[in-house]
Amino acid sequence: MYSGADRLDVFCVGTDGHPWSRTWTETGGWSPWSNLGGTPASDPDAVSLGEGAVPRMVARGLDGFVYQWIFGGSSWGVQSWGQP
């Protein structure tokens, strides 16, 4: 889970193996579930970087790489950190 100013993001891995997110905002309530793409091998960990920071989710991929999903204001993007 990620918590920011007037925002709450919930993450899970669905039965399809993909990471999913749902967001609550003070003005909009709950969003529908959104498939973030990719197939993590580990449970997702949400990262809260403090006030004003964008939501991030981190998980290990099936290929052993560490990935982060970053909210870009209107959609989620994913990037690899490489193998640990």
Buried (B, 14 or more C-beta within 10 A) or exposed (E): EBEBEEBBBBBBBEEEEBBBBBBBBEEEEEEEEBEBEBBBBEEBBBBEEEEEEEBBBBBBBEEEBBBBBBBEEEEBEBEEEEEE
